[in-house]
Amino acid sequence: MNGGYANRILDVNLSTGATEDHTLNREDRDLYLGGRGLGVRLLYDNTEPGLDPYDEKMVLIFSTGPLTGTNVPQGNRFVVTTKSPATGLIADSHCGGNFATKLKKAGYDSVIIRGRSAKPVYLEITDEQVELKDASHLWGKGTADTQAALPKSFGKAVIGPAGENRVRYACIISQKRVAGRTGVGAVMGSKNLKAVIANGKTSIPIARPEEYKTLQKSITRFLLDHPMTGGILPDLGTANLVMATAGRNIIPTFNFQKGQDVRTPQLSGERMRDELLEKRDGCLYCPIRCGREVRLNGRLAKGPEFETIGMLGNNLGIFDMKTVVELGLLCDDLGMDTISMGNTLGFATELTERDKLKSNLSWGDAEAYRQAVSNTAFRKDLGDDLAEGTLRMADKYGGHEFAIQVKGLELPAYDPRGCVGQGLEYATNNRGGCHIRGSTMYMEATGPVSIDRFSTTSKPELVVLQQNTNASVSSLVMCYFSSYAMIPDLIFKLDPNSLAYRALMQVMLHAMGPALRLVFKVKTPAKLLWFEKFVSTVTGRDVSMGDLNEVGERIFNLERLYNIREGSGDTPDTLPSRLLHESLGPKGKGVPLGKMLPQYYRLRGWDARGVPTAKTIKRLSIRT
């Protein structure tokens, strides 16, 4: 291989100010690719077991992938890896913007940050030098002002007051994009690191340049012509999911007590497009442009993603789009994950409703929620409790049965009682209650395919496939939205009420399990999708679909082994009681997790406790 990599890792010690370069280990590069995979490998190797996330020995890792900086469509993302202060497990959070390409062109595949600075600093990386600079004048500023105060030409990754105050779900902001989940911003704040900025002119080598140019043009055209990536996402953004989830009764409402509300259409992507949208926005090198720029109080502002709408809107009983926009912008500027914030506020409101907590929170009270968001970032009054997240609040006040989290990470805006495979995915994902580790709900309830969302048939196989695919795509690093184009456009044209559509869904439901079990046993040698074609042309290493699935499986298992090393053995793969035992509507009950979990473990090559066997570890060449 002679393409795709800078083959350098930057190691920064904030305690001493020392920086040094390391050569990227070739074996790790081949086995884990980059991004998410390389991040967990570096985390495992560079930390001792049992470290507190805020210990100065904990590392914070920024990683790019072999496709970063090559102009691959949807290929400009970076991954932040550390140990989560929310879960005590693996933390990795992904982000778009332009920082990834700037870092890669500065000459680095990854940056490992260790130690703790005695005073606020920011890290400046170029292809000529690496410097730690005083950030005292930036400390306390929001993410917008912080980015504005830093050199314009640089890519930036910054925290806000929430990160400085160690809110357990604090995030990292780059331009208007967010590394939102698992509290990576809190770990960054614990190191007194306000920002990492990068810029460079180093060219990214491509092993087969002519083949790559042809592929890049054809896949860009393909994505633009596809009904989802070229139609629905550009037109409505991720908010297209508002009506899809409401129609399936799975958009969280009043802390997951309901699956929709008659007022939900007021928050739809269609309404945002027709009444507020000024222009589309997107990450560097992305042809899809799913981001929204809306008109708010006479100025342009970032429009909310679906998760923000679901968790700060519907889940809190707020059905005014402008209010949701304002709450989302406030979270971004303070540097907090809108999913965890909205979920925690919903839990606190139900605690208040049940007289378990004294607060002024009530459904639909926008001003009370606005103040609570601000107080959370500064750990003021009730905000000090809210900053701890739902699990720790439940430990203090009770209400575990309706604290909607998995392993300490709050669930996003898809209720799994109406898409049971997604429930299995939530329960088994290595970073906790996360929807983007596979997005099984897209195959059950929110996309053009609807593989009986209440049936457990084939769901363990589907979840394993989705999780493996996501792990490999997240290591390239490509936006997972590109995977939506894997659904043939013919299916979008079928009438969901037609006999042909219903018959096709039944065939898929019953055939998918056996077909996927065969795929897992026999490594597919073909290059059928753009993911393996891109990595092959860029790196010069022939990678098949089967190879990518194996890489994803290896990454997922190493994450699992890291969690077990950190003491997760007594933390079951389960869901909150509300999602297991309470019905969401007339059809379906709780998630039948017990029917799916044993088969999932067998497919994974794990024992009955969910621990990878020695045979599986050896087969995947995992170093422990």
N, C-alpha and C positions, 0 to 999 in steps of 0.2 A: 504494500500500500504506500502511495506517495501523495495522497490528496486528502483534503478535508480537515487536517489537524495542524495546529501550531506546534504540537508536541512539547508544550511547556506548561508547567503549573507554577503559579506564584504562591509562595508561602510567606505570610505576614504575621509577625508577632507584635501585637499592640502593646504588650507589657514592656518590651525592650526596644521597640522601634525597628527591629531587624527585619530585613526582607531578603529572600533568596529564591532563586529559580531552581526547579527540579525538572528533569525530563519525564514526560508522561510515560508510565510503564506500558510497554507494548502489549503485554498479556492482558492487562486491565482494559486497555483500549479495545482489543479484539473481543473480549468477553462481555464488556459492558457498554461499549460504543461511546458514551459521553453523557451529558445532561443528567437525568435522573439516575441512570445506572452507575455512572462514574461517581456521582455524588454519594450514593450509599456505600460504594466500595471505599471511598476516601474517608467517610465518616467512621466506618467500621474499623479501618486500619489506624486512624489517627486519634482515637479516643479509648480510654480505659473503661471497662464496664462500670456502670452505676453512677456516672457523673451526673450531677444536677445540671439542668440546661443552662443555669446562670453561673455555673462554675467557670472561672477564667480559663480552665483547661479545655472547655468545650469549644469545638470548632464551628465556624460558620462558613459554608462553602458555596461559592457562586460557580456554576458550570454552564458551558456552552456545549454544542454537539458538533458532529462532523459536517452537518449541513449549514451551520450558522455562518452567515456572511457570504453565502454563495449565490444569493438571489433566488434560492428555492422558494416557491410560493408557500406562504405560511411557515417559513422556516426561521424566523427571527424571534426566538424565545430563549430565556435563560431559566435555570433551576437553582433555587436556594435550598440547601440541605443542612440540617442540624438535628438536634433533639428537641422535641416539642415541649414547651413549658405548660401546654394545655393537657397533653396526654402522657408525657414521659416516654413516648415512643418515637419512631422515625418521623421527622418533619421534612417534607419537601414541598416547596411551593413554586409555582411556575408563573412566568410573567412575559408579556410582550413588550411593545415599545421599540426603542432602538439601542438599548444598552447592550444586548447580547452581541450584536454586530460590532459595536464600538470596542467591546472587550476583546473579542476575537481578533480584530484588526490591530489591537495593541499588542498582540502576540501571545495570548494565553488561552488555553482551553478551560482552565479552572483557576480559581483563587481560593486558597485556604487561609482563613483568618482565625487566629488563636490569641489568647491572652485578653487583657483588659487595659485600656489606656487610663492613665491617671486623670486625664481631662478630656473633654469632648474633642474629637478629631474627625476628619474625613480622609479617605484614601483616594489618591489621585494616581491613575495608571495610564501611562502612554507607552508607545513603542520605544521611547528613549529613556524613560526613568519612572521610578515608583517613589511616591512621596506621601508621608503622613503630614497633614496640615491642620492647623488649629481650627476648630469648629465652634468655639465658645460663642461667637456672634450668631451662630445658627441654632444653637440649643434653645428649645422652647418654641421654635417657629413651626408652622404647619408645613405640609409637604409641598404645597404650591410655592410659598415664599422661599422655601429652602432651595427648590430647583431653580427658581428665578435668580437667586443670589449666586449660583455656581456658574462656571463658564458655559456659555451657550452651546458651543460646538461639541461638548462632551455628552455621552450617554450617562444617565444618572440613575442610581438606586438609593432612595432616601427613606428615612423614617420620620414620623411626626411625634407629637407629645405622647401618644399612646405607647410607642416603642420606648421612649425615654423613661416612662413610668411603669414599664413592664406589664402592661395589660396582656393577659395571656393569649389573646388572639390579635395582637398588634401585627400589622402587615408592613410590607415594603412597597413603595410606590416608584414607578418609572414612567415618566411623562404622565399619561392618564391611565396607565395600566397598573395592575395590582398583583403582587405576589401575596395573596390574601390569606391562605389557610395555614393553620397549625402554629401560629405565633412566632414566625421567623423574625418579625420586627422587634419582638420583645428580647430575643437573644441578641440581636444587633444592638439594641439600646443598652443591654446589660454590659456590653463591651465599650460603652461610651463612644460608639461609632455612629455618627450622624448620617454619613453618606459614603458611597463608593462611586467614583466617576471614572470614566475611561474614554480614551480616544486614540486612534492610530491609523496608519495607512498601510499596514502590512497586508499584502494580497493573500487570499486563501487559495492554495493550490488545488486544482481539479485534475484528477488523473486522466479522464477521457473528455477533454473539453468540447469536442465537436458533438459527441454523443450526448453530452450533458446539455448543450445549447438546444438541440432538437427536442430532447425530453422536457426541458424547462418550458419551452414554448407550447408544446402539445398538452402538457398537464395543466398549465395556466389556462389554456383555452378550454380544456375539459372541465375544470372547476367552474369557470365562468358560464359554461353551457349547462351545467347540472342544475336541476330544479331546486335543490337545497342550497348549495354553495354559491350558485350564480343567480338564484331567484329569491327564495324565502329569507335567507340570512342578510343579503344586501338590502332587501326591501324593508324588513321588519326588525332586523337585528335578533339578538337572543330573546327579545320580548315577544317573538312569535310564539313562544311557549306558554304565554299567559292563558290564551284561550284553549290551547291544546290540553294543558293540565286542568284547567277549570272544567272543560268538557268531559274529562275522565274522572272528575271529583278527587283530584290528588294535589291541588295547590294548597299548602298549609294555611289554615285560617284559624285565628284565635288559638295559637299554640297547638296546632295539629288536632284541634277538637272537631274541625270540619274540613271538607275537601274543596270548598268553593263558597262563594257568596254571590247574591244577585248583583252586587255592585262591582264584582271583579272585572267586567268588561271596561270599566272606567280606567283600568290600568293596562289595557291591552297594547300590544305593539302597533296595531292598526290605529288606535287613538293617538299614540305618541307620534306616529308618522303623519297623521292628518292634521294634528293641532299644534305640535311643538317642534317637530323636526326641521332643522335648518340645513344640515348636510350630513353625509356619512363620513365616518372616520375609521382609521384602521392602523395596524402596525406596519412597520417597514417591510417592504416586499410582499405585502398581502394584497391580492387582487379582490378579496371578498368584501372588505370594508364593512364589517358587522357593527362597528362602533357607531354611536349616535352623538351628534352635536345638536342640542336643543336650545330654543330661545327661552330664557328664564329671566324675568324682571328686566328686560331690555338688553340682556347680554347673552353671549354664547356660553353654554356650559355642557359638561359631559352628561349625556343621557344615561339612565340606569340600565344595567344588565338585568336579565331575567331574575337572577338570584336576589338582587337588591330589591326588585319589585315584589318578589314573593315574600321575602323575610321582613322587609321594612314597610311593606304595604299590606298585602292580604293578611299576613300572620299577625299584624298588630291592629287590624281593623281600620287601616287608613286606606281610603280609596280615592284620594286626590293625587293625580300624577305629579303636580308641581311640588307637593309636600314630600313625596317619595324622592323626587330629584334632589331636593334640598337636603334631606336626611342622608342620601347617598353621598353627596358632595361633602357634607360635614364629616362623615366617616372617613372618606378619602383624605381630606385635609388633615384630620387628626391622626390618620394612619391606623384604621381599624377595619377588620374584616366585616363586611356588611352581613354575611351569612351568620356568623357567630353572634354579632351584635343584635341582629333582629331576633334570632332564636332565644338568646338570653333575656332580652326584653319581654318576649312573649311568655317565657317561663316565669319571670318575675311578676308579670301582670296576673297570671293565673294564681301564683302564690298569694298575691294581694287579694284577689277575688275570693280565695278560700280562707282568708284570715290567717295565713301562715307568715305573712310579711306585711309590715306597715310601710306603705309608700303611697304616692299620689298617682301611680300608674293606672290607667284604665284604657280599655280598647278604644282606639280612634282619637285619643287625646294627643294631638301632634305636638303641642307645646311641652307637655310633660315628657314625651319621648325625646324631643330635641334637647331638653335640659339634661336628661339622663345620659344621652350620648356624650355630651360635652363633659359631664361629671365623670363618666367612665374613663375617658382619656386622661383625666387629671386625678383619678382615684379620690374623688371628693364625695363625701356623704354616701348615699346608696351606691354611687359609682364605684366605690372601693370593692363592694361585693360583686357588682356586675362585671367588673374587670377580671374576676376569677372564673367566669363562665358558669354554665348550667350545672355541671357535675359537682363542683365545689359548693355552689349555692345550695344544691340539694343536700349535700352532706351537712350543711349548716342549718337549713330551714325545713328540710323534708321535701317530699314531693318527687322522689326518684322515679315513681311510676309514670310521671308526665314530664320529666326532664328529658327532652328529646335529643339525645346524644349517643354516640357510640365510642366507648373507650376515652371519653373526655372531649371529643370533637363534636360540635353541634351539627345536626343534620341540615342539609340544604332544602330547597323548595320542591321536593318531590316526596309525597307521602307513599311509602312502599306498600301500604295496604291495598293500593290499586295497581301495583306492579311488583309482584312478589319476588321476581328475580332481582330487582333492584334492592329489595330487602336483604337478600342473601349477599349481594355485593357490599352493601353498607356494613353488614355484620363481620365480613371477612377482610375488608380493606385494611391494609397495614397502617395507614395513618388515621384510621377511625372513620367517623361518619362522613364519608366523602362520596360525591356523585361522579367525579371526573376520573375515577380509576377504571372506568369501563363504560359508564353511561348505558347500562342495560335497559333503563327505562325507555331509551330511544327505540329499542326493538320490541318493546311491550306496549307503550302507551303514548309516547310523545312524537313519534315519527310516522312515516308512511307505512311501516310494518307494525302489525299488532299480533304478536305471538301469544295468544291467550294469556292475558296479564294476571289471571287468577290461578293459572295452572302451574304446577311444579315440574311438569314434564319438560325435559331438556334444559331447564334453567341452570342447574349446576354446570353443565357443559358450556352453555352460553356465557355464564359469568367468568369461568376460567379463560375462555377465548378472549373476552373483552379485557380482562385484567392483564393478560399477557401482551395483547396488542398494544394497549395503552402504555405499558411499561417500556416497550421497545420504541414506539413512536415518540414518547417523552424523553427518550435518550438520544434521539437523532439531532436536535430537538425540533419537532414540528408541532404546530397547533393541532389538537385532536379534532377540531371541527372539520379538518380535511377528511377525516374518516367517514363523515356523513355521506360523502360522495360514493362510498362503497355500495350503497343501495342503488340498484339499477333504476334509471329514470322511468322505465316502463311501469314500475310499481306505483309511482306518483300519479300515473294516469288512470289507474284502476279505481273504479267506484268502490269505496269501502263497504257499501251495502250490497254489492253484486255477488252473485253466486260464485263467479270466478275468483274474486278476491278472498271470499271466505274459505273456499276450497284450498287456495294456495296457502293461506295461513295455517290450515289444519295439516297440510303436508309438511310445511316448515316445522310446525310444533313437534310432530312425531318423527320426522326424519333427521332433524338437526342433531339430536343427542347421539344416535349411532354414527352419523357422519363425522361429528367432531371428535368422538372417541377414537375413530380411525385416524383422523388428522393428528391427534396428540401422539399416537403410536408411531406413525410413519411420517418422517420429516419431509414436507412438501418441497421438491427440488425446483419448482417453477418460480419465476418472477411474474406475478400476476398484477401487483399493485405498484403504484408510484413510489411507495416507501422504500421497498427493496431495490427498485430501479435507480432511484436517486442515490442511495448510499453506495451502490455498486459503481455508478459512473463517477461519483465524486471521489471516493476513496481508492478505486481501482481493485477493491476486493469484491469478488462475486458473492453476493448475499441473496439467498432465496427467501421465499415466504416462510419456509420451515425454519431457516436460520433465525429470522427475526422473531418467530414465535418462541424459539428456544432461548434467545437472548432475553426476551420479556419474562419467560418463566424463571430464568436464572436470577434476574433482578428481583422479581417478586419474592422468591424464596430467600434471597439474602436479606431483604428487608424484614421478612418474617423472623429470620435467625437473629438479626439485630434486636428486634423487639423482645425475643425470648431471652437473649443475653441481658437485656435491660430489665428483666423481671416481669414480663407480661404473661408468663405461664399460667398465672392464676386469674387472668383477665379473660373471660369467655367471649367467644364470638357470638354475640347476641344483640338484641334490640331492646329498647325500653318497653316496659310492660304495656303501655298504651298501644304500641304498634303490634304487639304480639297477641293481645287479648281483646282489645276493644274494636268493635265494628265501625267502619267509616261510612257505610251506607247499606242499602238493602241487599246488594250483591257483594259477596266476599266477607271475610271476617278479618282476624288478625293475620299477620304474615306467618305461614306454616313453615317456619325456619327449621324445625326439627326434622321435617321430611326431606329437606334439601342438603343439610349440612354433612351428614355421613357420606353421601355420594360425592359431594364437593371435596372432602378430605381424601377420599380414595383416588379421585382424578388427579389431585395435586401430588399424590405420593406422600401423604402425611399420615401420622398415626391417629388414633381415635381422639387424642387430645389436641390435634391440630399442629403437631410438631413434625417438620420435615424429617423423613427417615434417613439413615446413613446412606442407603442405596440412592435416594433422590439427590442428596448432596454430592455424592460421587459422580452420578450420571451428569450432573450439571456443572461439574468442575468448579465447585464453590470452595474457596479457601476460607477456613474459619480459624 
